[in-house]
Amino acid sequence: MSHTHKKTYDPIWRMSDCCHQVALSRSTIYRLIDNNDFPKPIPLGAKSIGFLSSEIEAWKEKRIADSRKVQES
């Protein structure tokens, strides 16, 4: 019996794409990463990083949910 693994497409976004997606500056994203408040980047090369789109989308959804909780309080 063979095992088949279902692969899902999860694009990797470069920093510039990530900045655009979350509407934050590069320096703000780095600060959030340092504070463990943003998904960890994936090293892509000597001087480039990327982010899994699914992790960024989940981060955005959590930020939205958290902001709604604050408004309801």
C-alpha positions in Angstrom: 0.0 0.0 0.0 1.5 3.3 -1.0 1.2 6.5 1.0 0.1 9.5 -0.9 0.6 13.0 0.6 -1.8 15.7 -0.6 0.2 18.7 -1.3 -1.4 22.1 -1.0 -0.2 25.2 -2.8 1.2 27.7 -0.2 3.0 30.5 -2.0 6.0 32.2 -0.4 5.8 36.0 -0.4 8.9 38.1 -0.5 9.3 40.9 2.0 7.9 43.5 -0.4 4.8 41.4 -1.1 4.4 40.9 2.6 4.6 44.6 3.3 1.9 45.2 0.7 -0.3 42.4 2.1 -0.3 43.6 5.7 0.1 47.4 5.0 3.1 47.6 7.3 6.7 48.9 6.7 9.6 46.5 6.6 11.0 47.9 9.9 7.7 47.4 11.6 7.6 43.8 10.4 11.1 43.2 11.7 10.2 44.7 15.0 7.1 42.4 15.2 9.2 39.4 14.3 11.7 40.3 17.1 8.8 40.5 19.6 7.4 37.1 18.4 4.3 38.9 17.1 4.7 38.0 13.5 5.3 34.8 11.6 9.0 33.8 11.3 10.5 34.4 7.9 11.9 31.6 5.7 15.5 32.1 4.5 15.5 32.0 0.7 19.1 33.0 0.0 22.1 34.8 1.4 20.2 38.1 1.8 16.5 37.3 1.0 13.7 36.0 3.1 10.1 35.0 2.4 6.9 34.3 4.3 4.3 31.5 3.9 1.2 33.2 2.6 -1.0 30.9 4.8 0.9 32.1 7.9 0.5 35.8 6.9 -3.2 35.3 6.2 -3.7 33.6 9.6 -1.9 36.5 11.3 -4.1 39.0 9.6 -7.3 37.1 10.6 -6.1 37.0 14.2 -5.4 40.7 14.2 -8.9 41.4 12.8 -10.5 39.0 15.4 -8.5 40.6 18.2 -9.5 44.1 17.1 -13.2 43.1 17.1 -12.9 41.7 20.6 -11.5 45.0 21.9 -14.3 47.0 20.2 -16.9 44.7 21.8 -15.6 45.1 25.3 
